[in-house]
Amino acid sequence: MSLEVAGVRHSFGGRTALADVSFTVAPGVLTGLLGPNGAGKTTLMRIMLGVLVPDAGEIRHAAQGVDSADRTTWGYMPQERGLYPAMPAGEQVVHFGRLHGLSAAEAHRRARDLLEELGLADRWADRTDKLSGGMQQRLQLATALIHDPDVMVLDEPFSGLDPLAVAELSETLARRTRAGAIVLFSSHQLDLVQDLCEEIVMIDRGRVVLEGAVAELRAGSGERRLRLSTSGGDETWLAGLPGVEVVSRHADGVRLTMPEGTDPLAVLDAARAVGRVRDFGLDLPSLSELFLTVAAERAADEARR
């Protein structure tokens, strides 16, 4: 029952927006479609929803090509606002529920549950255009979830949200994923969502440049780093650790790289010999750092051609 993007290509005039993009989103696995602005994320999502027709490739669900009837059952949240400004918030969600075939009573029940879940219960009667941008974003998510879809495609759902709202929406999406739904969301805020995604597909200039489980990608980056904070600024203890180097200094300590074969506990023992260690642990690269590394490698490859 996976959602598949198979060999999708699309151009606008002479500009290639997507070049043979392929990946699979499994049910029950919260998946992020990540990349910088202009990478092709929104174009791909519009193709997935049938707004655009690809030059080549197709979208499949449960190994079958999808059609307009399939897509009407999906939950879609566009990057642009798709709400009626003068309509009260609660009525807005009920309206979308009715469009999806719910009875009036069921649409009202689900709308109230969703607004409660998304922290908007006290905004039921407020006009949509009187809500803050973050509240409108949450309301738009409610309209995408009202019919309890099995497939959700969400374009930049965290845009404009404060940290509390991000946490609330993250839990909402995680809850649906745990129930077995297919959830794909896009974001250009790589480090904001790296702890939310279980798997990612990272695209740049229309091509997939990184794909897989977040934990495995970060752990398998090839660079072994440590974070370490001591009670003093003395770093002379590093002299006895060949190949261990400081890559950055921060108010909370230093980040170190160490060559293959170095025992992290030997680094810890050397630091403790000269003072108290307040913090110590593996320092995995962020998704932003992984992207910058991949982008630099691609640029170098293109320069050699």
Secondary structure, 3 states (H helix, E strand, C coil): CCEEEEEEEEEECCEEEEEEEEEEECCCCCEEEECCCCCCHHHHHHHHCCCCCCCEEEEEECCEECCHHHHCCCEEECCCCCCCCCCEHHHHHHHHHHHCCCCHHHHHHHHHHHHHHCCCHHHCCCEHHHCCHHHHHHHHHHHHHCCCCCEEEECCCCCCCCHHHHHHHHHHHHHHHHCCCEEEEEECCHHHHCCCCCEEEEEECCEEEEEEEHHHHHHCCCCCEEEEEECCCCCHHHHHCCCCEEEEEECCEEEEECCCCCCHHHHHHHHHCCCCEEEEEECCCCHHHHHHHHHHHHHHHHHHC
